[in-house]
Amino acid sequence: MATDLVDLWQETLSELSRPDIVWQLLTLLVCLALAKLFESRVRERFAGRVHEERLRGSLKRVMFPLAAFLLVLLARHLLRLQIHTHLLGLALPLLLSLAVIRLVVYILRHSFGNAPWLAPFERLFAALAWSVVALHILGWLPEAIDFLNTIALPLGPNEITLWQMLQASVTVAATVLGALWLSNAFEARLTQAAEMDANLRIVLGRVSRALLTLIAILLALPLVGINLTTLSIFGGALGVGLGFGLQKIASNYVSGFIILLDRSIRLGNLISLGENRGVVTQITTRYTVLRSVTGVEYLVPNELMISSVVHNEAYTDRNVWFSLPVQVSYDSDLELALRLLREAAQSQPRVLPAPVPEAYVVRFADSGIDLLLGFWIADPENGSLGLKSAINQAIWRSFRQHGICIPFPQREVRLLNTDPVQKNG
């Protein structure tokens, strides 16, 4: 095989001076142009059905090299009886390797997001893939495989070569990538099910990914010669590790699934846990992300969400009641003050018209009469400080316009026995 590839390479170099090279170049350009046209037509047809990001990631990256590979393969089969097709034969592994690299990168990016290790791994994988293609074209790949087979490492009573280790790694990686691709496709279908609960979609997506990955590993290990019964020892050691060192991690993982399944906390809920208050933006397997109105994000372990008291302001009803204390002087018109308080709250668009805002007389204090203005809003995740400030300003303007005074603490001091005659007597 190595001799055939060397001959192919040498014949391709010799064909540079033959007229057949022109026809091969034209055929290759036509195949590439048709592949590009096919890719654009497929993208236009599915543009309204597939998310734009997925369209760019899958079709644009993989469709072109795959279509070009099939067209070049067909053209080589049709022209091999009329002209030499060595150049087309060299283009086939290049196009196929380009498709494989782009497909692997696409699956990894959609599975792990923007993980910091992903970019260097993509460069390393691309370099290894192109190196294998170069060895294949030059005819040195069989010699490289024989060299890897000569290096053996002891593994218990047996030995394993570097080539066997490489085959095992590629097999496991290929099956896991296939499982990740299937799980991504399943999650994409779940995101389109708008009638399904958001928490249920997250649970089904995570369970499907875990099950598919486990099945892929269990299928790949026997293919590389690893007996699954030997994993029982590893399973026992893993159980001991979970019982001691990984107890917290396992607890957070299970708590995350409990939160998603019982639907006590959903994405978009405004919750408070201790001093942390914010909107739930993400529920992961280990923690829940709360984003406060100031932009600060809190990463709360899922175990605390289960074992602590959580104030969920949007569990069954998003409407939340707020109150503002106000004090007026004793000589103010009390009925007018209560009406002005209600009107100040009703003037704000965020305040709900029903239930209507209400004003109450709380108590008769030392310096004035304590009043309380209560109102309801439907968007507590937007914060209440700006709303309270706007209502206070409206109250201040309205009170000044109608002559209602807001008192301040006053003290009356009396001096007794100030007559000097009585003091000296």
Residue pairs with C-beta under 8 A, 6 or more apart in sequence:
1 139
1 142
2 139
2 140
2 141
2 142
2 143
3 139
4 139
5 136
5 137
5 138
5 139
5 141
6 138
6 139
8 86
8 89
8 90
8 139
9 90
9 137
9 138
9 139
11 84
11 86
12 86
12 87
12 89
12 90
15 21
15 24
15 84
15 86
15 87
18 84
20 83
20 84
21 87
23 79
23 83
24 83
24 84
24 85
24 86
24 87
24 88
25 87
27 72
27 75
27 79
27 88
28 72
28 87
28 88
28 91
30 75
31 68
31 71
31 72
31 75
32 68
34 67
34 71
35 64
35 65
35 67
35 68
35 71
36 64
38 63
38 67
39 59
39 60
39 63
39 64
39 67
42 59
42 63
43 55
43 59
43 60
43 63
46 55
46 59
47 55
50 59
51 188
54 110
54 188
57 106
57 109
57 110
58 106
61 102
61 103
61 105
61 106
62 99
62 102
62 103
62 106
65 95
65 96
65 98
65 99
65 102
66 99
68 95
69 92
69 95
69 96
69 99
72 88
72 91
72 92
72 95
73 92
75 85
75 88
76 85
76 88
76 89
76 92
79 85
79 88
90 137
93 133
93 136
93 137
94 133
97 129
97 130
97 132
97 133
100 129
101 125
101 126
101 129
101 130
104 125
104 177
105 122
105 125
105 126
107 177
107 180
107 181
107 184
108 118
108 121
108 122
108 177
108 180
109 118
110 184
111 180
111 183
111 184
112 118
132 141
135 141
135 144
145 163
148 161
148 162
148 163
148 166
149 161
149 162
149 163
150 161
151 161
151 162
152 159
152 160
152 161
152 162
153 159
153 160
153 161
153 162
153 165
164 224
164 225
167 224
168 224
168 225
168 226
171 220
171 223
171 224
172 216
172 217
172 220
172 221
172 224
174 220
175 216
175 217
175 219
175 220
176 213
176 216
176 217
176 220
178 216
179 209
179 212
179 213
179 215
179 216
180 209
180 212
180 213
182 212
183 205
183 208
183 209
183 212
183 213
186 204
186 205
186 208
187 201
187 205
187 208
187 209
190 196
190 201
190 204
190 205
191 201
193 201
197 263
198 266
198 267
199 259
199 260
199 261
199 263
199 266
199 267
199 283
200 260
202 260
202 283
203 257
203 260
203 261
206 257
206 285
218 228
221 228
221 231
222 228
242 250
248 301
248 303
249 286
251 302
251 303
252 285
252 286
252 287
252 301
252 302
252 303
253 285
253 286
253 302
255 301
255 302
255 303
255 305
255 306
256 283
256 284
256 285
256 286
256 288
256 302
257 285
258 302
258 306
259 265
259 283
259 288
259 302
259 305
259 306
260 283
264 310
264 312
264 315
265 271
265 280
265 283
265 288
265 305
265 310
265 312
266 280
266 314
267 280
267 281
267 282
267 283
268 279
268 280
268 314
268 381
269 279
269 280
269 312
269 313
269 314
269 315
270 277
270 278
270 279
270 280
270 312
270 313
270 314
270 380
270 381
271 277
271 278
271 280
271 290
271 310
271 311
271 312
271 313
272 310
272 311
272 313
273 290
273 300
273 304
273 305
273 308
273 310
273 311
274 308
276 290
276 292
276 298
276 300
277 290
277 292
277 311
278 290
278 291
278 292
278 293
278 296
278 297
278 298
279 290
279 291
279 292
279 381
280 288
280 289
280 290
281 289
281 290
281 291
281 297
282 288
282 289
283 289
283 302
285 302
286 301
286 302
287 299
287 300
287 301
287 302
288 299
288 300
288 302
288 305
289 297
289 298
289 299
289 300
290 297
290 298
290 300
291 297
291 298
292 298
293 381
293 382
293 383
293 385
313 320
313 380
314 380
314 381
318 378
318 379
318 380
319 352
319 376
319 377
319 378
320 376
320 377
320 378
320 380
321 374
321 375
321 376
322 374
322 375
322 376
322 377
322 384
322 387
322 388
323 372
323 373
323 374
323 375
324 372
324 373
324 388
324 391
324 392
324 395
325 362
325 370
325 371
325 372
325 373
326 337
326 341
326 370
326 371
326 372
326 373
326 395
326 406
327 365
327 367
327 368
327 369
327 370
327 371
327 406
327 407
328 334
328 337
328 368
328 369
328 371
328 399
328 404
328 405
328 406
328 407
329 367
329 368
329 369
329 404
329 405
329 406
329 407
330 368
330 369
330 407
331 405
332 369
332 404
332 405
333 402
333 404
334 361
334 369
336 402
336 404
337 359
337 371
337 399
337 404
338 359
338 361
338 371
339 359
340 395
340 398
340 399
340 402
340 404
341 357
341 359
341 371
341 373
341 395
342 356
342 357
342 358
342 359
342 373
343 398
344 373
344 391
344 394
344 395
344 398
345 351
345 357
345 373
345 375
345 391
346 353
346 356
346 357
347 394
348 387
348 390
348 391
348 394
350 377
350 378
350 379
350 382
350 387
351 357
351 375
351 376
351 377
351 387
351 391
352 375
352 376
352 377
352 378
355 376
357 373
357 374
357 375
357 376
358 373
358 374
358 375
359 371
359 372
359 373
359 374
360 371
360 372
360 374
361 369
361 370
361 371
362 370
362 371
362 372
363 369
363 370
364 370
366 409
367 407
367 408
367 409
367 410
368 406
368 407
373 391
373 395
375 391
377 384
377 387
396 406
398 404
399 405
399 406
417 423
